Amino acid sequence: MSIKFSNRHIYMKNNHKEKLLVQEAGTSVQMQILEPNFSTSSFDELYWKFNKNKIIIFDQEDVEKYGDFKDRMEFNKETCMLTLNNLKKTDSGLYEAIASADTDRSVAKYTLSVMDPVEAPVLTVYNSTDPCNITLTCRGHDLSITSTCYNETCEEKEVTSPGGVTLSLSVRDGAIICNHSNLVSWKQEYKTLTHLCADKGTHTHTQRHLHTHSILKLLC
């Protein structure tokens, strides 16, 4: 099995006739015919199904559309490619193209999962009476991580929900980074903490800088 990435989606290729697609809500997806050497002359009728219900019927001349999202569908008569626009989470499911002549044959199959982008996480720093010791909390949606830092050495943690959402707390180049991600998006907040114990005689420890990034995961 191979994995390929693009700006807003990831797909894992299982074989030449079946693919798994993970796509961000609000975007579009294209489903091509996967049968090698496919030709439009090889069938009398072609139809696309969503969860076993016909949504496209093509008889070499006319195209009929069905289903709740028929106004968001596009069909290419030359390639038989199906395009779904403005994706919703309810569009998740099994899509299959069937070419019908003397017999029916499956020429493409996609399992589509539509996900919402993650929200920006929140990174909070709690100071203690010890200027060398701080507590960090990283929150994103229903996930939360709490960690401690002593003299700029922090405990790194990561949690993942059953739905594939990951929240992580890490330290890179003097910055404490809270990452919130899933398969289609990635957002982060970070704080730079320097000279935590520069002067143990005072409680003036560090200058803090907060930057929040809302960036799509570069799936390329």
C-alpha positions in Angstrom: 0.0 0.0 0.0 1.4 3.4 -0.9 0.5 6.8 0.5 0.2 10.1 -1.4 -0.4 13.6 -0.2 -1.7 16.9 -1.6 -2.5 20.3 -0.2 -5.9 19.4 1.2 -6.3 15.7 1.2 -4.5 12.5 1.7 -5.2 9.2 -0.1 -3.9 5.8 0.5 -3.8 3.6 -2.6 -4.9 0.1 -1.9 -4.9 -1.4 -5.4 -5.7 -0.3 -9.0 -9.5 -0.4 -8.5 -9.9 0.8 -4.9 -8.7 3.9 -2.9 -9.2 5.4 0.5 -9.7 9.2 0.5 -9.6 11.6 3.4 -10.8 15.1 2.6 -11.4 18.4 4.3 -15.0 19.6 4.6 -15.8 22.4 2.2 -13.3 21.3 -0.4 -13.8 19.3 -3.6 -12.7 15.7 -4.6 -12.3 14.0 -7.9 -12.9 10.3 -8.4 -11.5 8.9 -11.5 -12.0 5.5 -13.2 -9.3 3.2 -11.9 -9.6 0.3 -14.3 -6.5 0.1 -16.5 -7.1 0.9 -20.2 -10.7 1.9 -19.5 -12.6 3.0 -22.6 -16.1 4.6 -22.8 -16.8 2.2 -25.7 -16.6 -0.8 -23.3 -20.0 -0.3 -21.7 -23.6 0.5 -22.6 -24.3 2.3 -19.4 -22.2 3.5 -16.5 -23.4 4.5 -13.1 -21.8 5.8 -9.9 -23.2 4.6 -6.6 -23.0 6.1 -3.1 -23.4 3.5 -0.4 -25.1 1.2 -3.0 -27.6 3.9 -4.2 -27.2 5.2 -7.7 -26.3 8.8 -7.9 -25.1 9.0 -11.6 -26.5 7.2 -14.6 -24.7 7.7 -17.9 -26.1 6.0 -21.1 -23.4 7.3 -23.5 -25.6 10.4 -24.2 -27.5 11.7 -21.2 -26.4 12.0 -17.6 -29.0 11.7 -14.8 -28.1 12.7 -11.2 -29.8 11.5 -8.0 -29.4 12.0 -4.3 -29.3 14.8 -1.8 -26.0 16.2 -3.2 -26.9 16.1 -7.0 -26.5 19.8 -7.3 -22.9 19.5 -6.0 -21.9 16.8 -8.4 -20.1 17.1 -11.8 -19.7 14.2 -14.3 -17.2 14.1 -17.2 -18.7 12.2 -20.1 -15.3 11.6 -21.7 -13.5 10.2 -18.7 -16.5 9.3 -16.5 -14.8 11.1 -13.6 -17.0 12.1 -10.7 -16.4 15.4 -8.9 -18.1 16.3 -5.6 -18.0 20.0 -4.5 -18.4 21.7 -1.1 -18.0 18.4 0.7 -19.9 17.7 3.9 -19.2 15.2 6.6 -22.4 13.3 5.5 -20.7 12.7 2.1 -18.5 10.1 3.8 -19.0 6.6 2.6 -18.4 4.1 -0.3 -18.5 5.3 -3.9 -18.3 2.8 -6.7 -18.5 3.1 -10.5 -20.1 0.2 -12.4 -19.8 -0.3 -16.2 -22.7 -2.3 -17.6 -22.7 -4.2 -20.9 -23.5 -7.9 -21.2 -22.3 -8.1 -17.6 -21.6 -5.5 -14.8 -18.1 -4.8 -13.7 -16.7 -2.5 -11.0 -14.2 0.0 -12.6 -13.6 2.2 -9.5 -14.2 2.1 -5.8 -13.5 4.8 -3.2 -14.0 5.0 0.5 -14.3 8.7 1.3 -14.0 10.2 4.8 -14.8 13.9 5.1 -13.3 15.6 8.2 -13.6 19.1 9.7 -10.3 21.1 10.1 -9.0 21.3 13.6 -9.4 24.3 15.7 -6.4 26.4 16.9 -5.1 25.0 20.2 -4.6 27.0 23.4 -1.3 26.9 25.2 -1.4 28.2 28.8 1.6 28.8 31.1 1.1 28.7 34.9 3.9 30.1 37.1 4.7 28.7 40.5 6.5 30.2 43.5 9.7 28.6 42.2 11.0 30.7 39.3 12.6 27.6 37.7 9.4 25.6 37.6 6.3 26.2 35.4 3.3 24.2 34.4 2.0 24.0 30.8 -1.5 23.1 29.6 -2.1 22.4 25.9 -5.8 22.2 24.9 -7.5 21.4 21.6 -11.1 20.4 21.2 -11.8 17.5 23.6 -8.1 16.8 24.2 -5.8 18.2 26.9 -2.2 17.8 27.9 -0.5 19.0 31.1 3.3 19.1 31.5 5.9 20.7 33.6 9.2 22.6 32.8 12.1 22.9 35.1 15.0 25.1 34.2 13.8 25.2 30.5 13.6 21.4 30.4 10.1 20.3 29.6 8.3 17.0 29.5 7.0 16.3 25.9 3.6 14.5 25.5 1.2 13.5 22.8 -2.4 12.1 22.8 -4.6 10.9 20.0 -8.3 10.5 20.0 -10.1 7.5 18.5 -11.2 9.8 15.6 -7.6 10.4 14.6 -7.1 13.9 16.1 -3.7 14.4 17.7 -2.6 16.9 20.3 1.1 17.2 21.1 3.3 19.3 23.4 7.0 19.5 22.4 10.1 21.7 22.7 12.0 22.9 19.6 14.8 25.5 19.6 13.7 27.1 22.8 10.0 27.2 21.9 7.2 25.3 23.6 4.9 24.1 20.8 1.3 22.9 21.1 0.2 21.1 17.9 -3.4 20.2 17.1 -3.8 18.1 13.9 -5.8 15.5 12.0 -5.3 14.0 8.5 -6.4 17.2 6.7 -5.2 20.1 8.8 -2.7 21.3 11.4 -2.7 24.3 13.7 -0.3 25.3 16.5 0.5 27.8 19.2 3.9 28.3 20.7 5.6 30.3 23.4 9.3 31.0 23.7 10.6 30.9 27.3 14.2 32.0 27.9 16.4 32.4 31.0 13.9 30.8 33.3 16.4 30.7 36.1 18.6 33.6 35.2 18.2 35.1 38.6 16.9 32.8 41.4 16.8 35.8 43.7 13.9 37.4 41.9 10.6 36.2 40.4 11.2 38.0 37.1 12.0 35.0 34.9 11.3 35.3 31.3 10.1 37.2 28.3 7.2 35.4 26.6 6.2 35.7 23.0 2.9 34.2 21.7 2.3 33.3 18.1 -0.7 31.4 16.8 -0.5 29.7 13.4 -3.5 28.4 11.4 -1.9 26.5 8.6 -3.1 23.5 6.6 -0.8 20.5 7.0 1.5 20.5 4.0 0.5 17.2 2.5 2.7 17.2 -0.5 
